[in-house]
Each structure stands twice: as structure tokens, then as C-alpha cells.
Amino acid sequence: MSDKLLISIPCFNEQDQLIETIENIRSQVSNFIYDILIIDDGSTDNTLAVAKQLGVTHVVSCKRNMGLGFAFQKSLDFAKKNSYDFLINTDADNQYQSKYINSLYQTIKDTKSDIVIGARNHNKIKHFSFLKKLFQKIGSFAVTIISGVKVSDAVSGFRIYSKEAIDNLYITSQFSYTLDSILQAQEKNLQIKEILIEVNPPTRKSRLYKGSFEFIAKQLGIIIKSFIVYRPFEFFGLLSLVSFLIGIIPIIRFLILYFVNNGSGNNQSLVLGSMFMIVSLILLALGILGFLIKDLRKRQ
């Protein structure tokens, strides 16, 4: 195999998990020609020392913890600068079973896709809470609606990217890159596929969020931002319609009272309705402006 593969592992204080993760990767992809890249996202433990002990030669360090999205962009930058044909991303906590790296690579080669996602069956993952399962499904559903690409596990970080994807993706979210990259892929006509995978038992608690409510808040924030950036006219148009429908009710009430009472209406209803109508027009204008900006960004 002549392809240059880069396996990227973002790390933040992963000294206890990194050895098992890298050993599993090496045992499963021994027939590949590949490099391992450690993105040290401001670790304060011995993550870097462990990586060097394991013979990892490619390390990119951040001065402080910048977030998973920022770390993944560093992976893209490194892969682009060093002309890798494929970038494989996995987690340092050994969540994803390394044996599926072979399947990711084979699928992206066979289907000539740009991104192949290792999709988990959330219903079979016992250590996922009900809320986490629910909002991961909601997130995947939202991404499907926004992008038009059907994905069952939009937040899975176990993926392979083609050179085309490496050269064209640019991540802006610090919390996570998973939703952002799918939506960008649709905008840039990159092809996405999925394969089903299984996961290992958890080795530690997630560091992306402290609890279910923080996870929900961050996921909702990313989804709303994604709608605004990638579907601005639909997003603001819907809000404009809601404001219009709310505003029309007091205006109709004013008109009914005006004609029934021979010119004596309820002025408060007219004022209230007019306010909602003005908000509706402003939201519609924002939707049109957002659409124009999106179109300009796509052309650039």
C-alpha cells in the first residue's frame, strides 16, 4: 500500500490510557504504512513523556487546553502540510476498537468517499445515559436535516478523511468538530459514508463535559450555531414566521374590536401586534442577509 496514512490522537491528560490505545492500534494495523500523531492539548500530566516512551515521533503541543475542535484542526494542518493521503482520527481513551481502522480505510478506498464515520449503535452502549443517547440521536437528526446527509452517529470521533477533505475542512468550534465537519463536507460536496463499529468499555469519564446538562447545553449550542451558519434563511425565516403569527393575533383582535365598537379598538393590541410584526421583518432581513453571506462564503 503506497498511501500515506496519519493516525491522529488528540490528548488531554491521557497518561493512563495512552499506552493501551497505541498498543492496540499497532497490533491491529501492522500491515499498514502509517504515522501516529499526538495532539497534546495542554496536558499537565506525563502524556508527552508516555508518548515519547512509546516511540511516537510526531507530536504537536498546545500551550494550554484549547478544546477538541481546536486539536482536530491541528491534525488537519499537520496532515495537509506533510501531504498525507488519509487522516484517521481516534480517541486517546481507547473508546473505539482499533480493529475497525482497517474497515475505515477499505471503505473509503472502495467507495471513493471523502469521509467515513465509524457509527456506534447507541442503544447497545450500556454506559451511555438515557439523556446522552437521546441528545446524540437528536444531534444526528438535526445534522441530517441541515445537511441532507443521513448519519446515524454524527458525534462519533472515529473517522477517516481523504486528502480532499483534509485540504478543504476548517474547524471553527472549540468544543467539538464532529458536527461542524459533516456540515462543511455537505457545503463542499464531499461524500460521506458510515460503517458500524463497536466500542470498548469506558476507561474514564468524559472530559468534554462535566454532566448531562452541560453536554445538552453544548450540543444545543452547536446545533443552533450550525443552523444559523449553514441554513440561515430557514432558521431566521422560521423565527420570522413564528413572530408574524404571534403578532397577527392581537392585530386581528384590534380590528374586530374596532369594527364592532364603531371605531373604538384596543390600542394596546395594535401596539403589541405591530411590535411582533417589526421583529418578524427584522428576522426575515437577517435570514436574507445570512443567505447572501453564506452564498458569498461558498463562492470564495
DOKE-41458 format. One record per residue (C-alpha): residue in one letter; x, y, z; chain. Coordinates in Angstrom, 3 decimals, padded with zeros to 6 digits. Layout:
! residues N
residu,x,y,z,chaine
A,X,Y,Z,A
...
! end
This chain:
! residues 300
residu,x,y,z,chaine
M,000.000,000.000,000.000,A
S,001.551,003.273,-001.128,A
D,-000.911,005.623,000.577,A
K,000.403,007.824,003.370,A
L,-001.797,007.409,006.443,A
L,-001.764,009.566,009.528,A
I,-003.467,008.346,012.703,A
S,-004.171,011.323,014.932,A
I,-004.872,011.057,018.660,A
P,-005.910,014.252,020.486,A
C,-004.805,014.041,024.122,A
F,-005.510,015.923,027.310,A
N,-004.022,014.245,030.408,A
E,-004.121,010.746,028.930,A
Q,-001.031,009.200,030.548,A
D,-003.059,006.297,031.979,A
Q,-004.903,005.392,028.764,A
L,-002.417,006.228,026.019,A
I,-000.255,003.102,026.300,A
E,-003.164,000.713,025.751,A
T,-004.598,002.864,022.950,A
I,-001.361,002.994,020.940,A
E,-000.532,-000.675,021.548,A
N,-003.983,-001.660,020.288,A
I,-003.552,000.481,017.176,A
R,-000.168,-001.027,016.409,A
S,-001.426,-004.567,016.873,A
Q,-004.366,-004.036,014.524,A
V,-002.742,-002.073,011.697,A
S,000.651,-003.735,011.477,A
N,000.180,-004.257,007.706,A
F,-000.237,-000.505,007.110,A
I,002.373,002.135,006.456,A
Y,001.276,004.860,008.835,A
D,002.408,007.518,011.258,A
I,000.919,008.336,014.640,A
L,000.395,011.973,015.592,A
I,-000.227,013.039,019.187,A
I,-002.005,016.376,019.611,A
D,-001.181,017.348,023.175,A
D,-003.984,019.741,024.121,A
G,-002.249,021.393,027.080,A
S,-001.755,018.270,029.203,A
T,-000.439,018.796,032.728,A
D,000.455,015.146,033.409,A
N,003.041,012.848,031.774,A
T,001.192,012.386,028.474,A
L,004.129,013.693,026.436,A
A,006.637,011.513,028.291,A
V,004.464,008.435,027.714,A
A,004.172,009.256,024.009,A
K,007.956,009.547,023.675,A
Q,008.407,006.331,025.662,A
L,006.160,004.612,023.117,A
G,008.283,005.913,020.249,A
V,005.800,008.423,018.864,A
T,007.841,010.906,016.817,A
H,005.094,013.265,015.665,A
V,003.789,015.478,018.461,A
V,002.037,018.852,018.274,A
S,001.637,020.628,021.611,A
C,-000.759,023.393,022.632,A
K,000.369,025.748,025.403,A
R,-002.993,025.369,027.144,A
N,-006.146,023.322,026.800,A
M,-007.924,024.648,023.708,A
G,-010.627,022.042,023.164,A
L,-011.196,019.056,020.907,A
G,-012.211,021.099,017.870,A
F,-009.001,023.146,018.018,A
A,-006.928,019.977,018.465,A
F,-008.526,018.355,015.426,A
Q,-007.774,021.405,013.303,A
K,-004.140,020.955,014.309,A
S,-004.388,017.404,012.942,A
L,-005.758,018.715,009.643,A
D,-002.982,021.310,009.446,A
F,-000.287,018.695,010.085,A
A,-001.759,016.246,007.548,A
K,-002.048,018.974,004.913,A
K,001.460,020.322,005.495,A
N,003.002,016.846,005.239,A
S,000.912,015.686,002.253,A
Y,-000.830,012.695,003.834,A
D,-003.372,010.874,001.677,A
F,-005.638,009.937,004.580,A
L,-006.181,011.148,008.117,A
I,-007.644,008.766,010.690,A
N,-008.847,010.268,013.943,A
T,-009.464,008.281,017.119,A
D,-009.767,008.988,020.840,A
A,-006.970,008.570,023.382,A
D,-009.246,006.838,025.892,A
N,-009.391,003.700,023.700,A
Q,-013.169,004.049,023.312,A
Y,-013.102,002.962,019.667,A
Q,-011.901,-000.531,018.802,A
S,-008.785,-000.220,016.679,A
K,-009.636,-003.256,014.568,A
Y,-012.104,-001.072,012.650,A
I,-009.312,001.141,011.319,A
N,-008.876,-001.439,008.559,A
S,-012.585,-001.196,007.714,A
L,-012.490,002.609,007.630,A
Y,-009.586,002.578,005.197,A
Q,-011.044,-000.133,002.979,A
T,-014.424,001.587,002.828,A
I,-013.032,004.992,001.851,A
K,-010.953,003.313,-000.868,A
D,-013.766,001.136,-002.215,A
T,-016.453,003.846,-002.202,A
K,-014.128,006.721,-003.165,A
S,-015.688,008.737,-000.345,A
D,-014.126,011.691,001.438,A
I,-015.198,010.910,004.998,A
V,-016.104,007.562,006.537,A
I,-017.575,007.644,010.041,A
G,-017.395,004.776,012.499,A
A,-021.015,004.770,013.702,A
R,-021.906,003.345,017.093,A
N,-025.217,001.702,017.963,A
H,-026.111,003.881,020.948,A
N,-028.819,001.500,022.145,A
K,-026.189,-001.172,022.780,A
I,-023.814,001.062,024.759,A
K,-024.707,000.379,028.377,A
H,-022.563,003.106,029.951,A
F,-024.341,005.867,027.972,A
S,-027.089,007.562,029.989,A
F,-030.594,007.908,028.581,A
L,-030.117,011.672,028.115,A
K,-026.817,011.205,026.304,A
K,-028.332,008.648,023.954,A
L,-031.337,010.890,023.341,A
F,-029.362,014.026,022.544,A
Q,-026.844,012.205,020.396,A
K,-029.780,010.952,018.341,A
I,-031.265,014.464,018.251,A
G,-027.907,015.852,017.147,A
S,-027.624,013.278,014.367,A
F,-031.210,014.002,013.288,A
A,-030.516,017.753,013.221,A
V,-027.378,017.243,011.134,A
T,-029.355,015.072,008.726,A
I,-031.962,017.826,008.327,A
I,-029.396,020.601,007.882,A
S,-027.013,018.760,005.589,A
G,-029.302,016.376,003.771,A
V,-026.780,013.620,004.560,A
K,-028.201,010.744,006.577,A
V,-025.908,009.994,009.503,A
S,-026.770,007.836,012.494,A
D,-023.853,008.889,014.711,A
A,-022.906,012.464,013.868,A
V,-020.830,012.905,017.034,A
S,-018.586,009.891,016.557,A
G,-014.937,010.963,016.550,A
F,-013.708,007.766,014.919,A
R,-013.299,008.691,011.250,A
I,-011.090,008.661,008.188,A
Y,-010.672,011.676,005.906,A
S,-009.463,011.769,002.310,A
K,-006.903,014.241,001.011,A
E,-009.756,016.262,-000.484,A
A,-011.364,016.533,002.938,A
I,-008.038,017.343,004.618,A
D,-007.454,020.214,002.198,A
N,-010.957,021.697,002.424,A
L,-012.149,021.399,006.028,A
Y,-011.557,024.172,008.536,A
I,-012.980,023.689,012.034,A
T,-014.269,026.713,013.949,A
S,-015.810,025.016,017.005,A
Q,-013.533,024.544,020.029,A
F,-015.845,022.139,021.915,A
S,-016.068,019.540,019.174,A
Y,-015.506,019.197,015.443,A
T,-017.800,016.289,014.617,A
L,-020.963,018.182,013.618,A
D,-019.064,021.070,012.053,A
S,-017.045,018.808,009.754,A
I,-020.136,016.981,008.453,A
L,-021.935,020.230,007.661,A
Q,-018.872,021.657,005.947,A
A,-018.498,018.457,003.955,A
Q,-022.011,018.882,002.547,A
E,-021.298,022.505,001.642,A
K,-018.105,021.491,-000.175,A
N,-019.599,018.468,-001.970,A
L,-017.560,015.921,-000.017,A
Q,-019.003,012.413,000.098,A
I,-019.759,010.822,003.496,A
K,-020.247,007.153,004.345,A
E,-020.714,005.199,007.583,A
I,-019.687,001.802,008.856,A
L,-020.996,000.151,012.001,A
I,-018.498,-000.286,014.824,A
E,-018.387,-001.457,018.421,A
V,-016.737,000.305,021.347,A
N,-014.661,-000.749,024.325,A
P,-015.811,-000.330,027.945,A
P,-015.077,003.155,029.347,A
T,-011.677,003.758,030.923,A
R,-012.561,007.154,032.398,A
K,-015.311,009.772,032.464,A
S,-015.674,012.127,029.517,A
R,-013.679,015.361,029.772,A
L,-015.709,017.188,027.144,A
Y,-018.428,017.925,029.685,A
K,-018.976,017.535,033.426,A
G,-022.510,016.171,033.294,A
S,-025.558,015.502,031.145,A
F,-026.859,019.062,031.388,A
E,-023.557,020.564,030.221,A
F,-023.485,018.056,027.368,A
I,-027.034,019.022,026.384,A
A,-026.264,022.754,026.564,A
K,-023.143,022.434,024.410,A
Q,-024.808,020.178,021.875,A
L,-027.776,022.545,021.582,A
G,-025.384,025.457,021.132,A
I,-023.579,023.683,018.300,A
I,-026.858,022.689,016.622,A
I,-028.257,026.243,016.800,A
K,-024.987,027.704,015.531,A
S,-024.974,025.172,012.709,A
F,-028.485,026.166,011.664,A
I,-027.519,029.856,011.693,A
V,-024.327,029.308,009.676,A
Y,-025.478,026.652,007.198,A
R,-029.254,027.250,006.975,A
P,-029.631,030.956,007.848,A
F,-032.683,031.672,005.698,A
E,-034.577,028.654,007.012,A
F,-033.570,029.404,010.629,A
F,-034.453,033.097,010.663,A
G,-037.357,032.524,008.304,A
L,-038.949,030.120,010.774,A
L,-038.451,032.559,013.647,A
S,-039.880,035.319,011.457,A
L,-042.951,033.224,010.707,A
V,-043.487,032.474,014.404,A
S,-043.206,036.173,015.270,A
F,-045.599,037.036,012.438,A
L,-048.211,034.525,013.608,A
I,-047.958,035.775,017.191,A
G,-048.251,039.383,016.029,A
I,-051.239,038.818,013.769,A
I,-053.413,037.631,016.664,A
P,-053.568,040.952,018.599,A
I,-053.910,042.869,015.306,A
I,-056.926,040.783,014.335,A
R,-058.312,041.353,017.831,A
F,-057.863,045.102,017.389,A
L,-059.627,045.072,014.011,A
I,-062.566,043.051,015.344,A
L,-062.989,045.396,018.300,A
Y,-062.528,048.409,016.019,A
F,-065.398,047.466,013.696,A
V,-067.665,046.059,016.413,A
N,-067.312,049.172,018.575,A
N,-067.634,051.646,015.677,A
G,-064.022,052.820,015.603,A
S,-063.123,052.192,019.204,A
G,-060.485,049.474,019.220,A
N,-057.940,048.202,021.702,A
N,-054.806,050.249,021.011,A
Q,-052.647,048.047,023.241,A
S,-053.360,045.071,020.952,A
L,-052.346,047.128,017.922,A
V,-049.082,048.209,019.561,A
L,-048.260,044.679,020.685,A
G,-049.065,043.198,017.285,A
S,-047.020,045.872,015.497,A
M,-044.009,045.106,017.678,A
F,-044.110,041.434,016.712,A
M,-044.528,042.390,013.049,A
I,-041.437,044.603,013.192,A
V,-039.466,041.772,014.841,A
S,-040.720,039.442,012.104,A
L,-039.402,041.773,009.391,A
I,-036.031,042.125,011.151,A
L,-035.675,038.336,011.430,A
L,-036.585,037.919,007.774,A
A,-033.962,040.509,006.824,A
L,-031.360,038.632,008.908,A
G,-032.288,035.420,007.085,A
I,-031.803,037.064,003.690,A
L,-028.508,038.646,004.794,A
G,-027.305,035.313,006.194,A
F,-028.192,033.574,002.925,A
L,-026.197,036.132,000.925,A
I,-023.188,035.791,003.243,A
K,-023.396,032.009,003.008,A
D,-023.505,032.205,-000.793,A
L,-020.502,034.533,-000.844,A
R,-018.560,032.275,001.528,A
K,-019.326,029.254,-000.651,A
R,-018.112,031.055,-003.785,A
Q,-014.900,032.070,-002.047,A
! end
